[in-house]
Amino acid sequence: MASTIGFRIARLPHLWRSILDRRLAPLGLTQTRWVTLYHLWKLGEGNPQCDLARAIGVEAPSLVRTLGQLEAQGLVERRACDNDRRSKRLYLTPAAMPLLEQIDSVVLAARQEMLAGLSEQDLDQLDKWLALIESNGLAIQARDQDSPTA
């Protein structure tokens, strides 16, 4: 049983995104675009591009193209930072809000379906277990980075 946990944990994000991709396709959004928009919305406006990249889990340069596409669609604005003109801060346009509300509705419905059969208590316990597994993994990663390779 324990030997399959890692495989299940690895499979879930792919399954989750596949379901959302299929349901968001009618809105004309690629996975990269809806993930970027949704994270920007949840992160809050006025954050630098590098913070959004970190939140999504991508390198900042790879985010630039997607932001350019979203900007061309009139959904995102990039503005120079006041104290560092090289840094860009991100803002959603008013046109993005109706789309984000649709995305959020799809995400919430999918979440309810994916978590069907789990009580609030189950979800709280699952969240604690996942946080512990994540913490253990981060500790291992930090330890491995600090120790020289043979």
N, C-alpha and C positions, 0 to 999 in steps of 0.2 A: 504493500500500500504506500508506504513512505517513498518508495522509489519512483512513483508516478507523480508525486506532488510537483516537482520541478517542471515536468512536462506540461502539467495542467496550468501552472502559473504562467509558463511561457506561451501557451496556446490562447489563453483568455484575451490578452490585448488584441491579438490578430482576429479572433472571433468577434469581439466587440466592435472593432473598426470595420470589419466586413459588413456587419449588420447595419451600422450607421452609414457606411458608404452607399449601400444599396438603397437605403431609405432617404438619403440626402441627394441622390443623383438627380431626381426631378427638379431640384433647385439649381442645377447647373454648376455645382461645386465639386471640384476634385477634393480628394482627401486632404491634400496639402493645404488647400485654401480654407476648407471649413475648419480644420484643426487650428490653423493660424488665427483665423477670425475669432473662433470660440475662446482660445487661450487669451487673446488680447482683451476680449470682453471680460473674462473672468479675472485677469490680472489687473485690469484697470488702465485707463488712458494716461498718456504722458510718460509712460515707461520707455526706457531706451531699448533699441532693437536687441541688444545683447541680453537683456533680462527676459525678453520674450523668447529668444532662442533657447536660453537655459530652461525656461518653463516647459517648452515643447520637447527639449532634448535633442536639438540639432545645433550644428555649428552656425555662428552668426552669418558667415558669407553665404551659406546655402539658403538662408532665409530671405536674402536680398531680392532674389528673383521673384519669389512668391509675393513679397510685399509690393514689388513693382506691378505685378499682375492685379493685385487687389486695389492698388492705387489707380490703375488704368480703368478698373471697373467702377471707380468712384466710391469704394467702400472704406478705404484707409487713407490717411494723410500722414506723411513723414515731415516733421518739422525739425529744423536745426535746434540743438540745445543752446540755451542762452550763454552758458559758461564754457561750452566746447562745441564749436561750429562743426567739427567732424562727426560728432555724435548726433544721431537722429532719435527724436522722441516720436512715439506712435499715437495716433488718434483715430478713432472711428468716426466716419461721417454719418450724418443723419440717415443716409440711404442704407447704411448697414443695419440699423436697428430692427426694421421689420424682418429682414433676413435672419438676424440673430435670434429673434423671438421664435421663428419657425425652426431653426436649428435646435434651440433649447427645448422646444416642445417634442421634437423627434427624439432627442437625447433622453429626456425624462421618461417618455413612453418606453423606449428600449431598455432603460435602466430598470423600470418596474417589471418588465417582462423577464429580463435576465436574472433579477433577484427574487422572482416569484418563489414562494415556498419558504422564504427566510423571514423570520420575525425581526423586529427591531433589536431584540436581545441577541439574536444570531448575528446580525449585521455588526453590532457593536463588538462582539467577540471576534468576528472575522477581521474587523479593522484592527483590533489589538494584535491579533496574530500576525497579520500582514506587516504591521508597523515593526513588530519584533523581528520578523524575518528580514525586513529591509534594513533595520539597524544592524543586525548581525552581518549582513552582506556588506554594508558600508564599512564596518569595522574590519572585516576581512580584506576588503579592497584597500583601505588605508594601510593596513599592516603589510600587505603584499607590495604596495608601492614604496614603502619605507625600507623594505629588506632587499638587498642586492640579489640579482638573479645569478644562478650558478652557471 
